[in-house]
Amino acid sequence: MKFKLLSIGQQFEYQDELYVKTSPLVASNMKTGHNKMIPAYATLTLQNQSVSEKEVTQKEALNSEQVIAAFNDFYVSCVSLIEDKNALDIARDKFMQNIIK
């Protein structure tokens, strides 16, 4: 499991040490109390199974406005890179129809 998917207060094991998540970027060592930044690429072992991975992932889900805004930014970048802008417009319309149902 990745650190960003944990809720604050959840316990996990990282590099053979037990930690508790105290902020979005920092965890506290359960034995020593020392704080440590946990890298985004770190793979952790969840100790407290009271919150399932599915529930945590749902909390992190993007809303439709975020997806549309990100896609529109991407689309604007693509327009300047291609010659057949009509094909891109058709693909954009098809994408929007598929996500807004």
C-alpha positions, 0 to 999 in steps of 0.5 A: 500500500502507498503512503498517500492512501493511508488515513491520518492515524493509521499504523503501518510498517516501513523498513522494519519499523512501526509508524503512524501517519501524522500528516499527508507527508510525515509519519511518527515512529511508534517506538521513538516518536521521531518524525520521518517523511515517507517517500511517495514510492515507498511500499508499506504494510498496513498494520491497522486493518480497520479501514480497507484499501477500497475505502481509502481509495474512494476518499482519494477519487477525483471528481468529474470537474477535475477530470474534465479540467485536466482533459481540457488542459491536455486537449489544448496542448494537443491542438497545437501538435497535430495537423488534423484538428477535426479528428481531435475534436471528434475524439474529444467529443467522444471522450466527453460523451463517455465520461458524462453519463 
